[in-house]
Amino acid sequence: MLRVQDQIARSWQGVREYMAPALGRIAARKREVILAALLTTFFLLAGPSSLPALVGSALIVAWAVFWPAEDTQGSFKPRGASAADDRLWRAVVDAVPEPAIVLGDAGQVLHANRMAGDLFGIRRRGGHITTMVRDPELLAAVEQALATRQARVVELHARVPVERRLLMMLAPLDRAGADSAPALLISIRDLTEQDRLARMRADFVANASHELRTPLASLRGFVETLQGAAKDDPEARDRFLRVMSEQAQRMTRLIDDLLSLSRVEMREHLTPAEQVDLNEAAQHVMQTLQPIAGSAGAKIELRELPTPAIIKGDRDEIVQLLQNLMQNALKYGKAGGRIGVEIAREAQGAGRGTRFRLSVTDDGPGISPEHLPRLTERFYRVSVAASREKGGTGLGLAIVKHILNRHRGELIITSKLGQGSTFAAVLPAATD
């Protein structure tokens, strides 16, 4: 009997040591009561034989291994890496505001958040990282990060399906020992848009300075001529002064458009709350431009809605939008042609409210299809010489685009060579 008791005592000590991690969060009294009751039961059953005691000890060990541990909140989870733990780290990766991929110790993709799936394709989860990205520099960095457990940064230049520049940061993770445990986190920062904006700013400064430098050089040359050789030539003086006035007006238009574009961009994130009737705004702009249309021999025809076309907007910006579209039609349409302005109501679509379409149509030569996607870029012109000759700055449609962005609208451009062009601004109707 003493030998059996010694065996049970040793078993009791071993079980306590083995079960300590699993039962660390259980209240001490509850743990002692359960173990004492079990050991007492097996001791009484043991009698002269030690076999029941040994079997009982084995059962207690199994209970310590497989019985779920209770945490401080009263929820149960198995020993080691649990399903709850797995869901937790996956939820954390899904919440990362940038594309993120988690790899296992063998380089297999354990998880990728939605943005990483959009970037590389979610169908490749579960395979090796090479099924998602085949860049040799990145693959070498992954191997080194997994082997050395040191963070690395790799810049990836992707050219298909579209050109991108990606900064990929590799951060090794503390592993729990299982082969399927997360071993490496790859967070990705897409620098493509940042590079595009930097190029846009550089192009904008270069174009703006070029547009200003040309008339300034002309003015400077004419002033020097008038101060020198043409000082006493009345005919030359009148001719040069006329050209100088044209160049000064060109700079004034350019500066005005630059200021307008800057103001629109500064307020682009502010949703306007004023109510504007498109019928009234179109009537106002048409009356303003009638003298210009008359001098060009063109005719403006307005087709209004029989009921008010009310939108939430900034009236001054809507008027500027209409002026830019109608002035473009007068400049680039057929000489002595017809400009059609129409306001129509679009039918409601799936998940979309009522919208109004404000279209300006000319009967000019039309625009080639390759130019249409770039017409709203700053300083972009189909014909630079023709635009400058007609007083264009290359900023009118860029201003239109930003005004529509602020008003949550869109610009639709359609054109056929030899048949004219239509510029349609689609704006959401005001809702009470």
RABEL-V177512 format. One record per backbone hydrogen bond with DSSP energy under -0.5 kcal/mol. NH is the residue of the N-H (numbers start at 1). CO is the residue of the C=O. Records with the same first field share a line. If there is no record, write none. Layout:
NH: CO / CO
//
This chain:
5: 1
6: 2
7: 3
8: 4
9: 5
10: 6
11: 7
12: 8
13: 9
14: 10
15: 11
16: 12
17: 13
18: 14
19: 15
20: 16
23: 19
24: 21
26: 23
31: 27
32: 28
33: 29
34: 30
35: 31
36: 32
37: 33
38: 34
39: 35
40: 36
41: 37
42: 38
43: 39
44: 40
45: 41
46: 42
47: 43
49: 46
54: 50
55: 51
56: 52
57: 53
58: 54
59: 55
60: 56
61: 57
62: 58
63: 59
64: 60
65: 61
66: 62
67: 63
69: 77
71: 69 / 75
74: 71
77: 69
86: 82
87: 83
88: 84
89: 85
90: 86
91: 87
92: 88
93: 89
94: 90
95: 91
96: 92 / 93
101: 186
102: 111
103: 184
104: 108
105: 179
107: 104
109: 127
110: 102 / 108
111: 102
113: 100
117: 113
118: 114
119: 115
120: 116
121: 116 / 117
124: 121
125: 122
126: 109
127: 124
129: 107
131: 128
132: 129
133: 129
139: 135
140: 136
141: 137
142: 138
143: 139
144: 140
145: 141
146: 142
147: 143
148: 144
149: 145
152: 170
154: 168
156: 154 / 166
158: 156 / 164
164: 158
166: 156
167: 189
168: 154 / 166
169: 167 / 187
170: 152 / 168
171: 169 / 185
173: 183
181: 178
183: 103
184: 103
185: 171
186: 101 / 184
187: 169 / 185
188: 99
189: 167
190: 188
191: 165 / 189
195: 191
196: 192
197: 193
198: 194
199: 195
200: 196
201: 197
202: 198
203: 199
204: 200
205: 201
206: 202
207: 203
208: 204
209: 205
210: 206
211: 207
212: 208
213: 209
214: 210
215: 211
216: 212
217: 213
218: 214
219: 215
220: 216
221: 217
222: 218
223: 219
224: 220
225: 221
226: 222
227: 223
228: 224 / 225
230: 225
231: 228
233: 230
234: 232
237: 233
238: 234
239: 235
240: 236
241: 237
242: 238
243: 239
244: 240
245: 241
246: 242
247: 243
248: 244
249: 245
250: 246
251: 247
252: 248
253: 249
254: 250
255: 251
256: 252
257: 253
258: 254
259: 255
260: 256
261: 257
262: 258
263: 259
264: 260
265: 261
266: 262
267: 263
268: 265
270: 267
271: 269
276: 311
278: 276 / 309
281: 277
282: 278
283: 279
284: 280
285: 281
286: 282
287: 283
288: 284
289: 285
290: 286
293: 289
294: 290
295: 291
296: 292
297: 294
298: 293
299: 337
301: 299 / 339
303: 341
304: 302
310: 308
311: 276
312: 428
313: 274 / 311
315: 313
318: 314
319: 315
320: 316
321: 317
322: 318
323: 319
324: 320
325: 321
326: 322
327: 323
328: 324
329: 325
330: 326
331: 327
332: 328
333: 329
336: 296
337: 334
339: 299
340: 338 / 361
341: 301 / 339
342: 359
343: 303
344: 342 / 357
346: 355
349: 352
352: 349
355: 346
356: 427
357: 344
358: 356 / 425
359: 342 / 357
360: 423
361: 340
362: 421
365: 332
371: 368
372: 368 / 369
373: 369
374: 371
375: 371 / 372
377: 374
379: 394
380: 377 / 394
387: 383
388: 384
389: 385
390: 386
391: 388
392: 387
399: 395
400: 396
401: 397
402: 398
403: 399
404: 400
405: 401
406: 402
407: 403
408: 405
409: 404
410: 426
412: 410 / 424
413: 411
414: 422
416: 420
418: 365
419: 416
420: 416
422: 414
423: 360
424: 412 / 422
425: 358 / 423
426: 410 / 424
427: 356 / 425
428: 407
429: 354
430: 310
//
